[in-house]
């Protein structure tokens, strides 16, 4: 029994030392331009889903989640806050999305046999809290209220069934970026005087070929 216990302790100790040496050596590549190996990806995905599952068991999904008004409100916030990374129906990759690792899922895609049906409680939790090292904001930290997060979760249930034109009409009918929390920065910019002069009008802004990165908005 003692030998068995000593063996377990020795194995754990040697594994810890080896792990520390790998970290100190810098062998782990943290560059987002290089994807995780399939094994690491599977491990992280498993850990993510187990972590989320343990935290959403007590979340009560609103009974009115399928109400058109919720979906309408959610569409405007999705277009303003999510579409750049998660895309819209028939949308093409943005330069921001292509530069992210892990690559954000295409939420407009219809689920197939390999993709489970959307879970509103899971969507709510991820939108509210985000996932570490995913580059996605935790929208609750920006002041987004639970009711508006449920609107987004409601819209996600519907979006895969929308065509490009149906999506555009729904967004046009919405209130846009409006969720009752942090001030809408787009509105703040619109309130600035239209006659405001640039800080240095004599100096033209620099542009890269075909793309103005200094003033590009996602």
N, C-alpha and C positions, 0 to 999 in steps of 0.2 A: 504493500500500500504506500509506504513511504517512498519507495523507488518510483512508483507510478506518479506520485505527486511531484517529486523532484523533476521527473521527466517533463511533466506539463509546464512547470515553472521555467525550466530551462528552455523549452520550446518558445514560450511566450517572450522570455527575455531576449533570446537570439533573434526572434522576429522583430521585436521592438528596436534592437540595435541595427538590424539590416534596414528597417524602414527609416530610421534616423539617418543612416549613412546615405541612403538614396536621396533624401530630402536635402541634406547638407551638400551633396555632390552637385546638385543642380541638374540631375538627369531628367527630372520631370519637366516637360515642356509646357509652360503655361500660356503659350501664344495662342490667341483665338484663331489665327490663320491656319493652325494645324488641328484637325478634329481629334477627339478622343479615339482610342482604339476601340474596336467593337466590344471587347471584354469590359473595359472601363465604362463605356456607354451603357451597357446592359446593367452593370452594377449600380450606376447612378440613377438610371431609370427605375430600377427595382426599389432602391432606397427612397426615391422621391415619392413613388406611389404608395409605399407603406407608410411614409410619414404623413402624406395627405389623408389617407384612409383613416388613420388613427385620430385625426383632428376634425373630420367632418361628420362623424357619426351622430352628433347631437344637433347639427344645423337643421333648422326647420325651414323647408322650402315654402315660400308664400303660395297660397292656393290660387292666387290670381296671376300666376306667372305667364299664362298664355294670353292674357288680356292684350288687345291690340295697342292700347295706350302705352303699356310698358314697353312693348316691342318698338313702337314709334320713338319713344324717348331714348331707348337704348341704341337705336340705329345712329342717331346723331352723335352720341358720345363715342360709339365705335369708330365712326368715320374720322372723328377728330383725334382720338387717342390711341386707336389700335390698328387701323387699316394699314398704316405704313409698314408695320412689322408682320402682322398676321394676314394681310391682304383682304380684298373684297372679292365678291363673285366675278370671275373672269379677270381679276386683277393680275398684273405682272409684278415680278420682283422689283423691289425698291433697292437702291444702292445701300441703304442702311441695313435692310434685312440680309442682303448677301454678305455683309461684313460681320454678322453675328455668329457666335458659336456658344451654345447650341443654336441651331437655326430655329426661329420661331415656327410653330406649326401653322399650316394654312387652315384657318378656322372656317373658311367658306366651303371647304371640300365636303362632299357628302360621305358619311361613314360607310365603310364596306365591311366585309366579314372579318377583316383583320383589325378594324378600329371599333372599339366599343361605343355605344350610344352616349351622347353627351350627358353628363351628370350635373344638374344645376348647382347642387351643393358644392361639388368639386370646383366648378367654374367660379362660383362666388368666392370661395376661399382663396383661389389662386389670384383672382383680380384684386382682392382685398389685401392679401399678404405678400404676393409674388413668391418667387423661388430664388434663393441665394445663387449668385453667379450666373443668372440667366439673362441679365441686362434688362429685365422687365421691371418697371417701377411697382412698388407696393402702393396702389392708388389711395389706400386709406391714409397713408402718411402725407399725401398731398391734400387731404381734406375731403375726399370723396365719401359721401354718406352711404350707409348700407342700402338705403332704398334705391339710390342711383346704381349701385353695384348690382342689385337684383335686376334692374332694368337691362343692364348689359348682359347678365346671365340669361335673361328671357330672350333677348335678341339673338344670342348665340344658338339657341335651340331652333330658331327659325331661319337664320341666314343660309345654311346649306341648301335650302329649297328655293332660294331666290335667284332669279336671273340677274344679269348685269343691269338691265333697265328697271326691273322691279326694285332692286337695291337702291338705285339712284333716286327713284321716285319716293321711296320710303325715307331716305336721308333728307331729301328736299322738303318733306312734310314735317320733319322733326324740328326740335328747338335748337339743333346744333349742339355745340359744346356747352352743355348746361347741366350741372349736377349738384348744385346747392352747397358746395363746399368751398374750396379755394377759389379765389376770384378767377374769372375767365381771362387769361392773359391776352387772348386775341382781342377781346373787347377793350382791354386796357390800351393796347396799341392803337386801336381805332379812335380812341378818345384824344389822342395827341393832335395838336393843331396841324391842319393840313399845310400851313405855310411855314412850318418849322424848317430851317435851313440845315444842311448837313454840317457836321462839326468842322470840316475842312473842305470847302467847295472847290478850292483850287487844285486839290490833289485827287485825281480820278481813282476810283476803286480798282483794284487789280482783279483780273478775271483769268481763270484757266480756260483753255480752249473748249468752247461750247458749254461751259458750266461755271456759274458764279457761286463758288463755295462760300464766299463771305456773306452772301445774302440768301443762300438757299434755305428754304423752309420745307420740312418734312411734314 
